[in-house]
Amino acid sequence: MKKQFITIIMAMSTLLPAFAQSNKGDNMNRIEVCKENYRALFGGEALTGEGTDSEMMDILQKFIFGEVFQTGELSMKQREMITCATLATLQTLPQLKAHAGAALNVGVTPIELREVMYLTAPFIGFPKMLNAVATVNEVFKERGIPLPLEKQGTVTEENRHEKGASIQNKLYPGGIHEVMNGVPGGMGADVERFLTDYFFGEIETRSGLTLETRELLTYCVLTTIGAESQLNSHFHGCLNAGCTPEEVTAAVIQCLPYIGFPAAIKALKIIKENI
């Protein structure tokens, strides 16, 4: 398995398209795949040659929809949830709006899409998350989807710590006690509690997405912000939640067109070092 991941990193360091094409062998060429995927996602035609920057749009569309979309074994729904989480994290809201519509077009439910946005809050903060939610809500309104959506919370004030600790201990045995130990004023213990009660207790326990999906998307958000130490621990969290190394790798590569090669290669290197 290590040899396989070294091969992925080497290919990424030179040219991802070469990896994508060799990965699929005799499948449709990237132009055909691009057009098919773009039509499914956006209901329009790719590679039209129109607009002020048609040359770059052709490069973009063939790379993303013709090559990256052929890399790894992810469903179209997974790819669009990953893309929306990444764009929300980057706060590239016009692109998020377009991909929110695309996500709905390929079967992501409104609740799933909203939960993807909510999931970003512990990593990018409430203001940016609310920007993303407002953008997605615009799409819902344009599609005639009634708001507010059905609530998905599953905990109470009395049990959120217990429920959060149960998930945290399953995915991350030991938590972050060592990291927070010695923080001035003993306030590291408060941060530990916030993590358990808020992130694991109020976010990770929500319905609408499986725990496996939440962990995979979390890894993509952490990849996007370049959180190296958290990428190490969350890779093991992904595995504990049921993801495979290949699935996490494909998810990182799905982020690549939006975050660039350096951030993606950093995350892939961490995956390679942890298997």
Backbone as a ProteinNet text record, in pm:
[ID]
protein_1_A
[PRIMARY]
MKKQFITIIMAMSTLLPAFAQSNKGDNMNRIEVCKENYRALFGGEALTGEGTDSEMMDILQKFIFGEVFQTGELSMKQREMITCATLATLQTLPQLKAHAGAALNVGVTPIELREVMYLTAPFIGFPKMLNAVATVNEVFKERGIPLPLEKQGTVTEENRHEKGASIQNKLYPGGIHEVMNGVPGGMGADVERFLTDYFFGEIETRSGLTLETRELLTYCVLTTIGAESQLNSHFHGCLNAGCTPEEVTAAVIQCLPYIGFPAAIKALKIIKENI
[TERTIARY]
83.1	0	85.9	200.5	287.7	340.9	375.2	425.7	322.4	195.9	87.3	77.4	88.7	75.7	197.3	317.5	435.7	418	360.4	333.4	239.5	137.7	43.6	115.2	198.9	267.8	360.2	434.4	525.6	449.6	337.6	257.9	203.8	158.3	108	215.5	339	447.2	486.5	447.3	479.6	357.8	256.8	138.4	21.7	-79.7	-195	-268.3	-285.1	-356.1	-298.9	-167	-107.4	-157.3	-168.2	-219.9	-364.7	-444.3	-587.2	-612.2	-539.5	-562.7	-513.9	-395.1	-343.8	-431	-494.8	-580.5	-703	-748.2	-871	-848.7	-722.3	-691.4	-764.3	-850.3	-915.6	-1051.1	-1081.2	-1208.9	-1218.1	-1334.5	-1353.7	-1244.3	-1209.4	-1108.4	-1161.7	-1070.8	-1107.9	-1208.5	-1209.1	-1305.1	-1446.4	-1461.7	-1593.5	-1642.9	-1551.1	-1586.8	-1624.2	-1546.3	-1573.9	-1714.7	-1748.2	-1879.4	-1992.4	-1972.5	-2075.9	-2096.4	-1985.7	-1996	-2052.9	-2007.2	-2054	-2204.6	-2251.6	-2394.6	-2475.5	-2424.8	-2494.6	-2498	-2389.4	-2377.8	-2453.5	-2435.2	-2484.3	-2595.8	-2624.8	-2731.9	-2699	-2572.3	-2530.4	-2415.9	-2355.9	-2247.8	-2113.2	-2014.4	-1877.6	-1803.6	-1689.1	-1596.6	-1663.6	-1735.9	-1808.9	-1720.8	-1606.6	-1520.8	-1572.7	-1672.3	-1732	-1680.7	-1702.1	-1665.8	-1531.9	-1499.4	-1377.8	-1250.8	-1262.5	-1145	-1169.6	-1213	-1254.1	-1138.8	-1017.1	-902.7	-879.6	-880.2	-861.8	-979.6	-1100	-1216.4	-1207.3	-1154.5	-1136.2	-1035.7	-925.1	-825.6	-888.4	-957.8	-1022.3	-1121.3	-1210	-1316.6	-1262	-1167.1	-1112	-1034.7	-963.4	-887.4	-979.9	-1073.3	-1160.1	-1256.2	-1337.8	-1448.6	-1407.6	-1294	-1249.5	-1141.3	-1064.9	-953.3	-966.8	-981.2	-993.6	-1115.5	-1223.8	-1346.2	-1329.9	-1221.1	-1195.5	-1096.7	-1048	-942.8	-1002.5	-979.3	-1032.1	-1175.2	-1224	-1358.3	-1452	-1492.4	-1589.6	-1714.4	-1830.1	-1954	-1962.6	-2049.3	-2070.4	-2120.1	-2206.8	-2254.4	-2138.7	-2051.7	-1936.7	-1849.6	-1825.9	-1739.6	-1798.4	-1928	-1988.1	-1998.1	-2018.7	-2015.2	-1875.1	-1773.6	-1635.3	-1608.1	-1650.2	-1628.6	-1697.2	-1821	-1893.9	-1828.4	-1781.7	-1712.5	-1584.7	-1513.3	-1388.6	-1414.6	-1513.2	-1544.2	-1598	-1675.2	-1722.1	-1604.4	-1509.5	-1390.7	-1309.5	-1297.1	-1223.3	-1300.6	-1431.3	-1519.9	-1527.4	-1515.5	-1535.9	-1685.2	-1763.1	-1908.7	-1976.5	-1933.6	-1998.1	-1982.8	-1863.5	-1841.5	-1918.6	-1928.4	-2008.5	-2153.7	-2206	-2345.3	-2365.7	-2273	-2285.6	-2279.5	-2187.3	-2172.6	-2280.6	-2340.7	-2455.4	-2568.7	-2590.8	-2691.2	-2653.9	-2526	-2479.5	-2496.8	-2468.9	-2485.1	-2629.4	-2722.5	-2863.6	-2897	-2835.8	-2863.5	-2819.7	-2718.1	-2668.6	-2712.5	-2811.4	-2873.7	-2839.6	-2755.5	-2732.9	-2861.9	-2912.2	-3037	-3012.9	-3116.5	-3098.8	-3044.4	-3092.7	-3043.1	-2896.4	-2857.6	-2716.3	-2629.3	-2673.8	-2595.9	-2585.5	-2695.7	-2690	-2595.6	-2598.5	-2511.6	-2364.3	-2334.5	-2197.2	-2152.6	-2240.6	-2206.4	-2188.4	-2280.1	-2271.4	-2142	-2099.1	-1980	-1854.2	-1852.8	-1731.9	-1710.5	-1813.9	-1806.6	-1692.2	-1669.4	-1561.4	-1422	-1409.6	-1277.8	-1255.1	-1359.5	-1341.9	-1411.3	-1486.5	-1555	-1697.4	-1777.4	-1918.4	-1943	-1872	-1903.5	-1889.5	-1779.2	-1760.2	-1862.5	-1892	-1995	-2128.4	-2163.4	-2291	-2292.9	-2177.8	-2170.5	-2203.8	-2147.5	-2171.2	-2317.3	-2372.5	-2512.9	-2604.7	-2576.7	-2658.3	-2652.1	-2534.9	-2519	-2599.6	-2591.2	-2667.2	-2817.1	-2856.6	-2998.6	-3053.5	-2970.1	-3012.9	-3051	-2971.7	-3000.9	-3130.9	-3149	-3273	-3394.9	-3385.8	-3498.1	-3526	-3421.5	-3438.9	-3501.5	-3477.2	-3533.5	-3670.3	-3719.5	-3848.8	-3846	-3729.3	-3716.7	-3749.8	-3853.2	-3896.9	-3791.1	-3778.2	-3688.3	-3768.8	-3726.9	-3608	-3626	-3514	-3518	-3542.2	-3576.3	-3603.1	-3480.3	-3502.9	-3392.6	-3330.3	-3199.2	-3126.3	-3050.4	-3066.6	-2999.9	-3053.1	-2963.5	-3004.6	-2969.9	-2911.6	-2868.9	-2943.1	-2933	-2990.4	-2877.4	-2912.2	-2813.3	-2757.5	-2842.9	-2802.8	-2711	-2724.4	-2646.9	-2545.4	-2530.5	-2439.1	-2295.2	-2254.7	-2116.9	-2098.5	-2192.8	-2183.1	-2181	-2271.7	-2278.5	-2153.7	-2107.1	-1986.2	-1864.4	-1851.9	-1738.1	-1737.3	-1855	-1864.7	-1806.4	-1840.8	-1786.2	-1637.8	-1600.4	-1460.8	-1370.6	-1412.3	-1331.1	-1320.6	-1424.4	-1422.2	-1323.8	-1327.4	-1246.5	-1107.3	-1096.7	-971	-941.5	-905.4	-875.5	-766.9	-793.8	-697.9	-726.6	-806	-845.8	-726.8	-736.6	-628.9	-574.7	-584.8	-544.5	-398.1	-311	-168.7	-142.3	-210.2	-188.5	-233.1	-343	-399.1	-342.9	-276.7	-219.8	-113.8	-126.6	-29.7	-65.2	-180	-224.5	-246.8	-200	-210.2	-352.3	-358.9	-486.1	-571.8	-514.1	-592.7	-701.8	-696.6	-805	-798.1	-690.2	-685.5	-797.1	-833.8	-943.3	-1075.5	-1090.8	-1211.8	-1216.6	-1102	-1097.5	-1126.6	-1071.7	-1102.7	-1253.6	-1314.8	-1459.2	-1537.4	-1494.3	-1562.1	-1558.2	-1442.1	-1427.5	-1523.9	-1530.4	-1617.9	-1765.2	-1803.5	-1945.1	-1999	-1919.7	-1967.3	-1940.2	-1811.3	-1781.7	-1837.8	-1796.5	-1843	-1986.3	-2022.7	-2154.8	-2267.8	-2244.5	-2353.7	-2344.2	-2225.6	-2208.9	-2201.5	-2109.5	-2089.2	-2207.5	-2290.1	-2404.5	-2526.2	-2520.2	-2637.6	-2671.5	-2800.5	-2845.1	-2816.2	-2844.8	-2830.3	-2708.3	-2599.3	-2478.2	-2429.8	-2371.1	-2311.4	-2183.5	-2142.3	-2017.8	-1900.1	-1903.1	-1796.7	-1785.8	-1900.3	-1900.1	-1850.2	-1892.6	-1847.4	-1694.9	-1638.2	-1493.6	-1419.8	-1472.3	-1409.5	-1412.1	-1525.8	-1536.9	-1448.9	-1440.7	-1352.4	-1208.8	-1166.2	-1029.1	-1008.3	-1110.4	-1101.2	-1092.7	-1169.7	-1163.2	-1025.2	-972.1	-839.5	-730.9	-748.7	-656.4	-657.9	-776.5	-793.1	-726.2	-734.8	-674.1	-529.8	-482.6	-343.6	-310.3	-405.7	-387	-309.7	-176.7	-92.6	-108.8	-101.7	-109.6	-246.1	-351.6	-485.4	-503.8	-434.8	-442.5	-388.2	-283.4	-229.3	-331.7	-389.7	-484.2	-614.1	-659.7	-788.3	-780.6	-661.7	-651.3	-688.9	-639.7	-675.2	-822.7	-874.6	-1017.2	-1100.4	-1056.2	-1126.3	-1128.6	-1014.2	-1007.2	-1096.1	-1095.5	-1178.6	-1327.8	-1361.3	-1501.6	-1544.3	-1448.9	-1483.6	-1432.7	-1362.2	-1304.9	-1182.8	-1150.5	-1028	-921.9	-793.9	-689.1	-708.9	-756.2	-778.6	-890.2	-992.7	-1103.8	-1059.5	-980.1	-930.7	-838.8	-755.8	-667.2	-745.7	-846.7	-928.7	-998.4	-1040.2	-1106.6	-1010.9	-887.1	-788	-764.6	-753.8	-732.5	-853.2	-973.1	-1091.8	-1082.2	-1014.5	-995.3	-891.7	-801.3	-681.8	-708.2	-803.5	-822	-861	-914.7	-963.9	-861.5	-771.4	-675.3	-532.5	-506	-373	-290.5	-181.7	-96.2	-27.7	30.6	104.8	21.1	-99.6	-184.4	-226.2	-256.3	-297.6	-182.2	-64.8	51	88	74.4	100	9.1	-119.4	-213.8	-185.1	-150.4	-119.6	7	103.3	226.4	194.4	103.6	63.8	-8	-93.9	-160.4	-56.5	37	141.3	219.8	250.5	332.3	255.5	124.1	41.8	-17.7	25.4	-28.4	78.7
-121.4	0	125.3	122.1	239.2	270.1	165.8	186	256.8	219.7	281.5	431.1	467.4	608.7	689.7	627.2	695.8	726.9	632.5	654.9	773.2	782.6	894.9	1027.3	1034.5	1159.2	1198.3	1101.7	1132.3	1185.5	1124.3	1171.3	1310.1	1336	1469	1573.4	1538.3	1635.1	1672.5	1592.1	1624.3	1677.3	1591.5	1636.5	1545.9	1595.3	1514.8	1454.8	1526.1	1464.8	1330.9	1316.6	1189.7	1078	1107.4	1008.9	977	1079.7	1059.5	972.6	997.4	921	777.5	759.6	624.3	545.1	616.4	551.1	489.2	544	498	421.1	409.4	325.2	364.8	277.1	296.2	363.8	425.5	495.6	609.8	674.7	787.6	889.8	961.2	1063.5	1179.3	1265.9	1368.1	1468.5	1492.6	1587.9	1530.9	1404.1	1340.6	1335.2	1296.9	1288.7	1426.2	1525.7	1662.4	1705.3	1685.1	1728.2	1653.9	1523.6	1443.3	1487.4	1504.4	1545.1	1685.7	1775.6	1913.7	1921	1843.2	1841.6	1790.4	1685.1	1629.1	1728	1800.9	1892.2	2022.6	2082.3	2218	2229	2120	2122.7	2203	2231.7	2308.2	2240.6	2312.4	2257	2314.7	2228.1	2269.9	2296.1	2362.2	2381.1	2451.4	2557.3	2629.4	2726.3	2762.5	2860	3002.1	3023.9	3157.2	3227.7	3359.7	3438.2	3507.1	3589.8	3671.5	3590.5	3475.3	3394.7	3248.5	3227.2	3093.1	2993.6	3040.4	2949.6	2891.5	2978.2	2929.7	2845.8	2881.8	2802.1	2661.6	2649.5	2517.2	2434.9	2499.2	2430.2	2385.6	2476.6	2449.7	2334.9	2342.4	2243.1	2105.2	2097.7	1967.6	1905.6	1989.5	1937.5	1889.1	1976.6	1940	1828.1	1852	1760.7	1643.8	1658	1550.9	1462.7	1514.6	1437.2	1412.3	1519.3	1499.9	1413.9	1434	1356.9	1209	1173.3	1032.5	969.6	1047.9	999.5	948.6	821.2	762.4	716.7	649.6	590.2	667.9	784.4	865.3	880.8	886.9	912.6	1060.1	1091.9	1232.2	1312.8	1252.4	1320.4	1352.7	1256.8	1282.1	1394.2	1391.3	1492.6	1632.5	1645.1	1778.5	1823.3	1730.8	1770.6	1816.3	1744.5	1784.5	1921.8	1941.4	2069.6	2182.8	2161.3	2266.7	2296.7	2194.5	2217.4	2297.3	2265.8	2335.2	2480.5	2504.2	2641	2724.5	2662.1	2733.4	2773.1	2683.1	2711.1	2824.5	2824.9	2930	3061.3	3054.8	3171.9	3224.8	3135.7	3171.2	3150.6	3248.3	3231.9	3222.3	3296.4	3276.1	3133.1	3077.4	2938.2	2841.7	2873.6	2790.4	2787.8	2901.7	2905.3	2816.3	2822	2738.7	2590.3	2553.8	2412.3	2364.4	2453.8	2413.9	2367.4	2442.9	2401.2	2269.8	2254.1	2130	2012.5	2035.4	1929.2	1879.7	1972.8	1934	1857.3	1898	1832.8	1687.1	1651.6	1513.2	1433.8	1484.5	1403.3	1435.1	1535.5	1579.5	1644.5	1605.7	1660.9	1797.5	1880.2	2008.6	1995.1	1896.5	1877.2	1837.7	1748	1710.4	1832.2	1914.3	2031.1	2130.8	2152.3	2241.8	2187.6	2055.4	1997	2009.5	2003.9	2026.6	2166.8	2264.9	2402	2413.8	2357.6	2365	2301.1	2193.7	2120.6	2206.9	2308.8	2390.7	2484.2	2512.1	2614.9	2594.6	2473.4	2459.2	2485.9	2487.3	2501	2638.8	2703.3	2835.3	2946.4	2910.5	3010.1	3035.1	3089.2	3111.4	3213.4	3328	3426.3	3369.9	3298.8	3242.1	3133.1	3052.3	2950.1	3014	3123.5	3190.7	3250.4	3299.9	3345.8	3232.6	3116	3000.3	2955.5	2952.6	2913.5	3009.8	3138.9	3238	3215.4	3180.2	3153.9	3031.5	2924.9	2803.8	2829.6	2909.6	2941.5	3016.5	3097.8	3164.8	3062.4	2956.9	2850.5	2780.7	2752	2687.8	2773	2902.1	2991.5	2995	2999.2	3000.8	2872.1	2762.1	2632.2	2606.8	2701.5	2683.6	2586.4	2568.4	2478.4	2557	2517	2594.1	2598.2	2714.2	2733.8	2777.4	2744.5	2666.2	2518.1	2448.9	2305	2236.3	2109.8	2031.8	2027.7	2040.8	2037.5	1898.1	1894.3	1767.6	1743.7	1831.8	1813.7	1693.1	1623.4	1500.1	1501	1610	1611.5	1719	1708.3	1807.3	1871.1	1974.3	2035.6	1934.1	1841.3	1744.1	1634.6	1597.7	1482.2	1515.5	1642.1	1674	1637	1652.5	1614.9	1463.7	1389.2	1243.3	1192	1244.5	1200.3	1241.4	1363	1409	1328.2	1300	1222.1	1082.2	1025.9	892.6	890.1	990.6	997.8	1030.8	1126.4	1168.7	1051.7	974.7	863.2	752	737.6	637.3	676.5	803.8	849.2	893.7	956.2	1017.4	982.2	858.2	818.1	908.7	961.7	1050.3	1196.9	1229.2	1367.5	1459.6	1581.5	1679.8	1722.4	1632.4	1668.8	1711.6	1634.6	1668	1805.2	1835.4	1963.2	2079.2	2063.3	2171	2177	2071.8	2069.3	2179.1	2261	2367.1	2500.7	2511.2	2640.9	2734.4	2858.8	2949.4	2959.2	2968.2	2984	2859.7	2747.3	2624.1	2626.1	2724.2	2738.4	2637.1	2561.2	2452.1	2352.2	2333.7	2241.5	2291.6	2424.3	2480.2	2448.9	2462.1	2432.4	2285.4	2197.7	2054.2	2031.1	2096.7	2080.3	2136	2252.1	2308.7	2210.1	2148.7	2054	1936.9	1883.9	1769.5	1807.3	1917.8	1953.1	2015.8	2104.7	2177.8	2099.8	2071.9	2006.5	1864.8	1781.9	1643.7	1631	1709	1694.6	1755.3	1874.6	1944.1	1938.7	1917.4	1912.4	1768	1690.4	1554.7	1461.3	1493.8	1407.4	1436.1	1538	1575.5	1469.3	1459.8	1373	1442.9	1375.4	1436.3	1390.8	1360.4	1304.6	1192.3	1089.6	984	1035.2	968.4	1005.7	989	886.2	863.3	981	1028.1	1142.7	1267.3	1289.4	1407	1407.1	1291.1	1285	1307	1253.5	1273.4	1421.4	1486.3	1629.1	1712.6	1671.6	1741.1	1737.9	1623.1	1613.9	1710.2	1726.9	1819.5	1964.4	1998	2133.8	2159.9	2063.9	2079.1	2087.3	2011.5	2020.7	2160.7	2217.3	2349.4	2457.8	2447.1	2550.8	2516	2398.4	2361.6	2331.9	2274.9	2248	2117.8	2126.8	2007.6	1912.8	1963.8	1873.2	1805.9	1879.4	1820	1718.6	1740.7	1643.7	1508.4	1509.3	1382.8	1307.8	1374.7	1306.1	1273.3	1363.3	1340.5	1233.9	1205.7	1092.2	963.9	948.6	829.7	834.4	955.3	967.9	921.1	953.8	907.2	755	694.8	548.5	487.6	546.9	495.5	509.6	607.5	626.9	536.3	469.5	376	412	524.4	561.1	474.4	456.9	388.5	491.8	455	547.7	595.4	506	543.4	646.5	633.4	727.9	866.2	870.7	999.1	1063.1	981.3	1032.2	1093.6	1022.1	1073.5	1203	1212.5	1334.7	1453.7	1431.5	1539.5	1582.7	1486.4	1520	1594.6	1562.9	1637.1	1784.3	1811.2	1949.8	2024.8	1952	2011.2	2127.9	2118.8	2230.4	2361.6	2352.4	2470.7	2524.8	2438.1	2480.6	2487.3	2427	2427.3	2305.4	2285	2168.8	2168.5	2280.7	2271.9	2219.6	2272.6	2228.9	2083.9	2042.1	1904	1807.4	1842.4	1753.8	1741.7	1851	1843.5	1738.9	1742.3	1646.7	1504.7	1487.4	1354	1298.1	1383.6	1339.9	1289.7	1359	1317.5	1181.9	1163.9	1034.2	924.8	948.3	847.9	812.4	910.8	887.9	818.5	812.4	755	619.1	561.2	427.9	319.7
0	0	0	74.2	76.6	-61.8	-136.2	-271.3	-357.8	-341.4	-418.2	-387.9	-260.9	-224.7	-267.3	-266	-316.7	-464.4	-536.9	-679.1	-699.4	-614	-624.5	-602.8	-499.8	-469.8	-583.3	-638.3	-748.9	-868.9	-897.1	-1010.6	-985.9	-861.9	-828.2	-842.5	-812.3	-815.6	-957.7	-1053.1	-1191.6	-1263.7	-1277.5	-1351.3	-1319.4	-1250.7	-1211.5	-1330.5	-1444.6	-1555.9	-1598.3	-1594.4	-1633.7	-1543.4	-1412.4	-1317.5	-1346.1	-1372.2	-1393.4	-1514.9	-1623.2	-1744.7	-1729.3	-1669	-1652.9	-1556.7	-1460.4	-1361.9	-1426.5	-1538	-1599.7	-1729.7	-1770.1	-1884.6	-2010.9	-2059.9	-2188.9	-2178.3	-2065.7	-2052.2	-2151	-2154.6	-2243	-2225.3	-2331.4	-2317.4	-2235.2	-2191.2	-2093.5	-2148.1	-2277.5	-2333.4	-2325.9	-2360.7	-2352.5	-2208.1	-2117.6	-1975.5	-1922.3	-1958.4	-1915.4	-1956.2	-2080.2	-2129.4	-2059.9	-2038.3	-1973.1	-1828.3	-1755.3	-1615.2	-1601.6	-1685.5	-1678.5	-1704.7	-1799.5	-1831.3	-1712.1	-1646.4	-1530.9	-1414.8	-1396.6	-1284	-1305.2	-1422.2	-1442.8	-1547.5	-1615.1	-1714.3	-1838	-1861.1	-1977.8	-2048.6	-2142.1	-2221.9	-2180.7	-2168.3	-2140.6	-2270.3	-2258.9	-2370.8	-2488.5	-2459.3	-2564.6	-2641.7	-2585.3	-2651.5	-2643.5	-2558.7	-2547	-2422	-2416.8	-2300.6	-2315.3	-2217	-2223.8	-2201.2	-2131	-2098.2	-2134.2	-2256.7	-2298	-2295.3	-2323.4	-2323.2	-2184.4	-2082.3	-1945.6	-1899.2	-1939.2	-1900.8	-1959.1	-2081.2	-2140.3	-2059	-2018.7	-1937.3	-1805.8	-1741.2	-1612.2	-1622.9	-1720.3	-1729.8	-1764.8	-1855.8	-1892.2	-1775.8	-1700.4	-1587.2	-1475.9	-1433.5	-1320.6	-1358.3	-1460.1	-1489.4	-1578.1	-1648.1	-1735.8	-1676	-1578.4	-1523.7	-1373.6	-1295.3	-1150.7	-1118.4	-1190.7	-1165.5	-1201.1	-1269.2	-1299	-1200.4	-1105.5	-1016.5	-886.2	-857.3	-735.2	-752.1	-650.1	-653.2	-561.5	-605.5	-533.3	-618.4	-552.7	-626.2	-662.4	-755.9	-794.2	-674.3	-592.6	-471.4	-378.2	-355.6	-269.2	-324.1	-453.8	-515.2	-498.2	-512	-499.7	-354	-261.9	-120.8	-82	-129.9	-104	-164.6	-287.8	-354.6	-279.7	-236.6	-164.6	-29.9	40.2	167.1	145	38.9	7.6	-28.9	-112	-154.7	-38.9	49.6	169.4	257.2	271.8	352.4	292.1	160.2	90.3	83	111.5	100.2	-42.6	-138.6	-279	-308.5	-267.3	-261.4	-397.3	-501.5	-632.8	-682.8	-664.8	-707.1	-617.9	-488.6	-399.5	-445.2	-484.4	-529.2	-650.7	-746.3	-865.7	-829.8	-740.7	-706.3	-609.7	-534.2	-453.3	-544.1	-651.3	-750	-815.2	-847.7	-909.3	-814	-685.9	-586.4	-582.3	-582.7	-583.9	-712.2	-822.5	-950.9	-954.3	-875.2	-877.6	-755.3	-682.1	-579.3	-435.5	-411.2	-272.6	-224	-109.5	-60	3.9	12.7	80.4	221.8	296.9	433.6	432.6	344	334.5	304	210.1	170.8	285.8	356.4	471.8	577.8	602	702.5	664.7	535.1	490	530.6	514.9	552.9	704.2	780.8	926.8	977.2	911.4	953.6	950.3	866	853.7	972.8	1049.3	1154.2	1253.4	1306.2	1404.2	1347.5	1216.5	1153.9	1093.4	1047	984.1	1061.8	1166.2	1247.7	1201.3	1291.7	1262	1150.6	1145.7	1040.9	899.3	872.8	739.3	710.1	812.1	793.2	758	826	798.2	657.6	610.2	471.2	374.9	402.6	316.6	323.6	443	459.1	383.4	392.7	321.7	171.2	121.6	-21.8	-64.1	13.9	-17	-4.6	94	109.8	-11.4	-75.6	-199.1	-304.3	-314.2	-410.9	-374	-245.3	-202.1	-238.6	-214.6	-245	-394.2	-474.1	-619.4	-670	-598	-637	-574.2	-495.7	-430.9	-315.2	-253.2	-138.3	-12	60.8	177.8	287.5	347.9	461.5	583.2	704.1	735.9	708	686.1	668.2	802.6	796.3	916.9	1007.5	1137.9	1234.4	1238.5	1262.9	1265.1	1395.7	1491.7	1620	1694.4	1766.3	1835.2	1984.4	2034.9	2174.6	2252.6	2383.7	2474.8	2554.7	2630.9	2718.8	2817.6	2856.2	2958.3	2904	2775	2726.5	2617.8	2581.4	2471.6	2505.9	2631.4	2667.3	2656.5	2709.1	2705.1	2561.4	2478.6	2339.3	2262.1	2289.1	2221.7	2260.9	2390.1	2438.1	2377.5	2356.3	2297.8	2156.8	2076.7	1940.4	1943.9	2026.3	2034.8	2075.6	2173.1	2220.4	2116.7	2037.1	1930.1	1820.3	1782.2	1668.9	1709.4	1827.4	1870.5	2015.6	2043	2182	2241.1	2358.2	2422.6	2401.7	2300	2276.4	2256.8	2310.1	2295.1	2432.2	2529.4	2665.5	2671.6	2605.7	2610.3	2549.1	2440	2372.2	2460.4	2530.3	2610.7	2753.2	2794.3	2928.5	2943.1	3047.6	3071.9	3011.1	2943.5	2893.2	3012.3	3006.2	3121.1	3177.2	3310.1	3377.4	3378.9	3336.9	3331.2	3227.7	3136.8	3038.6	2925.5	2920	2823.4	2847.3	2974.4	3007.7	2950.6	2944.8	2884.6	2735.8	2668.6	2524.5	2500.1	2583.8	2573.4	2583.9	2680.9	2700	2582.1	2529.7	2412.6	2295.9	2276.8	2166	2181.8	2302.4	2327	2316.6	2381.2	2390.6	2262.3	2201.8	2083.7	1955.9	1926.2	1798.9	1794	1888.6	1885.2	1936.1	2036.4	2096.8	2016.5	1957.6	1888.1	1736.3	1682.3	1536.7	1486.9	1542.4	1491.1	1518.1	1615.7	1647.3	1560.4	1477.5	1398.7	1294.8	1264.3	1155.5	1023	913.6	780.8	705.6	777.3	718.3	807.7	747.6	828.3	892.7	998.2	1065.1	969.7	887.4	789.7	692.6	644.4	552.6	622.9	747.1	821.4	837.9	868.6	887.3	755.5	646.5	516.3	477.2	497.5	466.8	559.3	684.8	778.8	728.9	678.6	626.7	509.8	428.2	315.1	363	465.2	521	579.9	653.9	713.7	606.5	498.4	385	327	315.5	255.9	338.8	470.1	554.7	593.4	550.1	574	717.7	791.5	934.6	953.4	947.7	938.2	1056.8	1180.5	1295.3	1302.7	1269.3	1270.5	1157.2	1045.2	935.9	979.2	1058.7	1108.5	1191.9	1290.7	1378.7	1306.8	1220.8	1154.8	1045.6	995.6	903.5	976.8	1097.7	1176.7	1217	1240.3	1267.2	1149.6	1028.6	908.1	901.8	927.4	923.7	1031.2	1150.2	1259.8	1229.1	1145.9	1108.7	994.4	929.1	822.3	684.7	670	540.3	511.9	384.3	345.5	308.9	313.7	271	127.2	41.7	-97.6	-110.4	-27.9	-31	15.8	122.2	171.9	68.5	4	-100.2	-215	-262.4	-371.8	-331.8	-205.2	-158.3	-161.7	-120.9	-126.2	-271	-360.9	-501.6	-557.7	-509	-551.1	-510.4	-399.2	-353.8	-437.8	-499.8	-559.3	-655	-746.8	-839.7	-772	-651.9	-581.2	-481.6	-431.6	-329.9	-382.4	-498.3	-555.7	-515.7	-587.7	-565.2	-428.4	-380.5	-252.9	-136.5	-119.9	-8	-24	-147.1	-169.9	-147.1	-195.7	-178.5	-31.4	45.9	190.1	254.5	221.7	280.7	234.4	107.6	57	121.2	146.5	213.1	354.2	421.8	556.7	551.9	452.4	437	419.1	326.6	298.6	424.1	505.8	625.7	737.4	725.9	833.8	800.4	688.2	655.5	672.2
[MASK]
+++++++++++++++++++++++++++++++++++++++++++++++++++++++++++++++++++++++++++++++++++++++++++++++++++++++++++++++++++++++++++++++++++++++++++++++++++++++++++++++++++++++++++++++++++++++++++++++++++++++++++++++++++++++++++++++++++++++++++++++++++++++++++++++++++++++++++++++++++

